[in-house]
Amino acid sequence: MSPVRQGPDDDDRPESAGSEPSALIDLLGVAAVLLEADGRIDMWSPQADELFGYTRGEAVGRYAAQLLLDPEHREAAIALFAEVMGTGRPWAGPFPVRHKDGGTRLVEFRNMRLTDHLGDHYALGLASDRSTLLQLERKLALSDRLVSQAPIGLSVLDTDLRYLAVNPALVAMHEVSEADHLGRRFGEVLPGEPFASAEDCMREVLDTGVPVVDRQVVSQAPDSPEEERAWTMSLYRLEDRQGHALGIANVVVDITDRYRAAKKADRAQQRLRLIAGSSARIGRTLEVDTTARELADVVVPDLADMVAVDLLDSVLTTGRTDVGDSPAVFRALAVKTAYPTSAAEAILAPGRLTSYHPDHVATHCVRTGEPVLITHVNGDDVSRIAENEDAARLLAQAGVHSDLAVPLIARGQIIGVMGMARARNPHPFDEDDLALACELASSAALSIDNAVLHQHIRSTAETLQRTLLPQLSLQHPGLEVAARYRPAQAFSEVGGDWFDVIPLDGDRTALVVGDVMGSGIPAATTMGRLRTATSTLADLGLDPARILTHLDKIIQGLDPYLATCVYAVYDPRDCRLRIACAGHLPPVLKHADGRPELLELPTGTPLGVGGVPFETTTIDLRPGDQLILYTDGLVETRDDPIDKRLDDLLHSLAPPDLSIEDTCDRLLQQLRAPASHDDVALLIARAQTLTHDCPPEPA
């Protein structure tokens, strides 16, 4: 068994007799020989047996020169011996010695004079085989050069993790001098959380003896806190020949370049994923505000801690970039932050208008068409990214340290600016971030511009549609009339839905609801033509089926559109309603007692198909009865069958004692989806009593 140490001071005590050699002198096999003043051997060590071949009994008492030297070397040796004994100066060097086996070998000597208490002199010779010594010297020299010239960091730490030795490479890596390493603990030289976990790993290696290879440590660079340094540490326990732990050997390789390259490649992949994802997430609708919010959702938090998307107000109002010499007026469209922060109060809220000061980054972007990258925001820079002094104070308090403003350019025109900032993210914006932001802004700007263009077209179509719809008169013999028109919500364009109430001779009234298939200005224009044609034909007093036949021929000569239509004529004198349908949804008759029912009419084909006759149906419409005409935008959805939706319509009409105006509002509120993709035209006519009564109902 290996000897057991009993206490902290036992390192100074000799090992037990059974210990194996571990000292350098034992590895060299140093022999000791003591000579009397006349050159006679007085003492002989066991190592001398091995070195010279003679046993102690063969050597002690004999003259060393006669025993160990060839005749040709004795004179020189005796002279050296006399000098050492006479002067007391030691002598060291190689000397050829005769071995017992008859051979000669070169031995390295260290000779010195000793004096006892009586004043008698002796000579002590320490000797080692020169070839062994040279071999060890070469190994030590090689090890020293290897350690000192190695490009990797090497260090030895004791069991308390204090540095015992470091090589120049490690000194350069740590940027701490060798003197400041030696004697100090690992955690004192390299403080911080990343190195604390490495220190724990060292203690584990000391306890278990299991090496650790290529453990990665990442820390901020001392000379540039914004950048990171990376190393790999390989640790193994140093032991003596008895297996006692002497300390830790630490091999350190600087992999900063490789780490940064890998991180840069990872960032590049993230950017590619971000760009690829943005194409699917931005521009899914033709709504300006929605598209701006989609851009903000892509940017935060992957690229920035906060973002603001502002559009030139002239683009929203006129569709053109019209800045001129006056300050640009921006309308805020979207704002997003990655976390709750007071900086949000410094950003223009969506919907607000503002004109930034001349030095503002947004003003610069609009004026030059170039982005503005502020890597490190200082006191002067805060005023460049803030709307006013209060906003600058809030941004500074929030810790905004880097800012990036990118113009939104579509079809060669600047339509707005996207501003981004970082506060909690410690890394400043760089050129890669700028390139990515410009790529995202370019794609989003085109989507926003498309949405603006669509908004203007839609607004124009809606304006045209409304101008083509009639202004209802409150005076209709025997009828009370209410109507509503609602353009499509969501991203669909305005369609060609219309209604009309046409006074005829003899107190009669024509009631019309139609729907031109299609959307936009062409559909609205076709609707206007049909409404004009319908009004003209109505004056001829034709039967409803004949009216639809003529309209069918007229629409075939217009743009290639189809239309559905319901045409009805009410005569209050006989309380009769004559009605014909061209591919339209069935009207609803709500009786005076509150009972609603779908009218079963010959459906017919849409106008524009041609060649199919239409039929007129006559029904009673007595005082208190209501006729409800509507277009498919009121009841059709993408998810529910039409039969269910028609049942919902009847259910919504059930409550009694509502005015027809309230009924219109109720139907739109309950049946129409908030983001409807179609127009709605709704017309309700309630029969009233004239001065003379209608014919009695048949029994």
NORCOR-V793121 format. One line per field, one symbol per residue. ss: DSSP state (H for helix, E for strand, C for the rest). phi: phi as a letter, one per 20 degrees, with the letter a starting at -180 (. if undefined). psi: psi as a letter, one per 30 degrees, with the letter a starting at -180 (. if undefined). Layout:
ss->???
phi->???
psi->???
//
This chain:
ss->CCCCCCCCCHHHCCCCCCCCCCCHHHHHCCEEEEEECCCEEEEECHHHHHHHCCCHHHHCCCEHHHHHCCHHHHHHHHHHHHHHHHHCCCEEEEEEEECCCCCEEEEEEEEEEEECCCCCEEEEEEEEEHHHHHHHHHHHHHHHHHHHHCCCEEEEECCCCEEEEECHHHHHHHCCCHHHHECCEHHHHCCCHHHHHHHHHHHHHHHHCCCEEEEEEEEEECCEEEEEEEEEEEEEEEECCCCCEEEEEEEEEECHHHHHHHHHHHHHHHHHHHHHHHHHHCCCCCCHHHHHHHHHHHHECCCECEEEEEEEHHHHHHCCCCCCCCCCCEEEEEEEECCCCHHHHHCCCCCCEECCCCCCHHHHHHHHCCCEEECCCCHHHHHHHCCCHHHHHHHHHCCCCEEEEEEEEECCEEEEEEEEEECCCCCCCCHHHHHHHHHHHHHHHHHHHHHHHHHHHHHHHHHHHHHHCCCCCCCECCEEEEEEEECCCCCCCCEEEEEEEEECCCCCEEEEEEEEEEEHHHHHHHHHHHHHHHHHHHCCCCCHHHHHHHHHHHHHCCCCCCEEEEEEEEECCCCEEEEEEECCCCCEEECCCCCEEECCCCCCCCECCCCCCCCEEEEECCCCCEEEEECHHHCCCCCCCHHHHHHHHHHHCCCCCCCHHHHHHHHHHHHCCCCCCCCEEEEEEEECCCCCCCCCCCC
phi->.ffdfdafeffeeffffefefcffffffmfeccddffenefdcbegffgffdneefffdfnefffffdcfgfdffffffffffffednefccqebfceegfnedcededcdbedcefenfecddddcbffffffffffffffffffffdffeecbccefemefdbcegffgffflcffffefndfgfffcfofgeffffffffffffemefcdleeccbffgebgfdddccddddbeecefenffeqcecddcfdgfffffffffffffffffffffffeddnfcddffffffffffffddfdbebbcdddfffffedncecemeegfdddfdbcbcfbfbffffeegfgnfdbcffgeffffffffdmdfcddfcedgffgffddfbffffffffffnfcbcbdcfedclndedrbddcbccfffeffcffffffffffffffffffffffffffffffffffgffeffefeedcgmcdccbbccffeldfefedfbcbcdfdfmmecedccbbffpbnfgffffgfffffffffffffmffgffgfffffffffeegfddbdbccccddffdldcdcccdmefffdddffeneebffedgfmdgfofnndfdcdddcecegnfcdddbdfffdeceddffffffffffffefgemdfffffgfffffedefgdfebfcdccccdfceefdffgffff
psi->kkkkkflfgffflkllfgklkfleeeefhkkkkkklfggkkeljlefeeeeffkleefekflkeeeefkleffeeeeeeeeeeeeefgklkklkkkkklegflklkkkkjklkkkaffgkklkkkkkkkeeeeeeeeeeeeeeeeeeffkflkklkkafghkkekkleeeeeefhkleefekfllefeeilleefeeeeeeeeeeeefgklkkhkkkklkkefjfflkkklkkkklkklafggkkfakkjjkkjgeeeeeeeeeeeeeeeeeeeeeeefffkgflhkeeeeeeeeeeeekgeelflkkjkkkeeeeefgljiebflkkkkkkekkklflkkffeffkkkkflkljllffkeeeeeeefgklkjjejjaeefefffleaeeeeeeeeefgkfkkkkkkjkkhgkkfakkkllkdejfklkaeeeeeeeeeeeeeeeeeeeeeeeeeeeeeeeeeeeefflljkkfjjkgkkkklkkklkabfllkahkllkjjkllgglkkkkkljkkalaeeeeeeeeeeeeeeeeeeffglkeeeeeeeeeeefffalillklkkkkkkjfeghkkkklkigllklkjjlfgfjkkkkjlkeallkfekgkllkkkklkjlkflkkjkllffefklffkleeeeeeeeeeffeklgklfeeeeeeeeeffkkehkgllkkkkkkkklkaflllkkkk.
//
